[in-house]
Amino acid sequence: MFPFLVSKNMKVSLSSGYEMPLLAFGTFKIEQNEADQAILSAIQTGYRHIDCASFYLNEEHIGESIANAINSGAVAREELFIATKAWPTQYRDIRSACINSLRRLKLEYLDLYILHWPLAVKSNLEDPPVFTPSADNYKIFDRYPLHLAWKQMEELVKEGLVRSIGVSNWTVGLLNDLLSYATIPPVCNQFETHAYYQRKALIEFCNLNNVIPMGYNVILKPPNNPYYHYNETALEDPAVIQIAEKMQKTPAQVLIKWNLQRRCGCVVKSITPSRIQENWQSQFFDLAEEDMNTINSFTKHGVFLDPSKMFGIALND
């Protein structure tokens, strides 16, 4: 069963005992000169879950903007749910990675800390990590066991630096393996999913095992970038547009709500106040069963962010 939804803002109860909003504000590629406005606009709109990563190379700017919002009285720290991620080059010393993220984010604890990918890469000793995606990156894999990385994550919870721990880009098989040895189970699994890459089996497995599925790239219009090799977007699908027009919503709102309504959270990102508000409002209507079935039946299939372009191997189910 999907965990019990609480409040109109769609929070879920985690296996760690804390609550997490299902709609998260993403911070990927938010620049320093954009951070203050974007974070404040998101908080004023209602977002409380802020999703970060050391790999995004902007934790310092995001942390400053969160601190400014707190100091201005726009929000209290205890109202926020702040997540960040350890990059594969950091897996041999996750505590140091966590401490450095806390310092950059100006926080005393993280609400959620995530292993960004289910593999380790040889460290270049840079923090925040600098990593160039390449099909040759399999040559620099670090054969460091994931169970040892997870053990370090559990120690962060025991130390009080982190309240909940999770993973990102784990497949069914890898997640099943993790659940076999975890003494503190992952509360969530972030992964790419959208109407043309629905990941039904992974979402079902997560929900059956009380691991909250969190989708990213749900409404992505892929950039002209060699790492985004699939270029079709459901935002332009005639069926989605028809549903949006019928509901008097935007295609983006329909796709976000479709994802939430199929028992999967969302990480969404924009720096435009009107789009931030538009995405937020996706929570407050329901799609009819026939409209859900229409999107569920899409046969187009493509992965935007191809791990083989980043790491040199296929990681997805």
Summary of the structure (lengths in Angstrom):
residues: 317
radius of gyration: 18.6
end to end distance: 22.6
largest distance: 53.1
contacts: 1057
relative contact order: 0.14
helix: 43%
strand: 16%
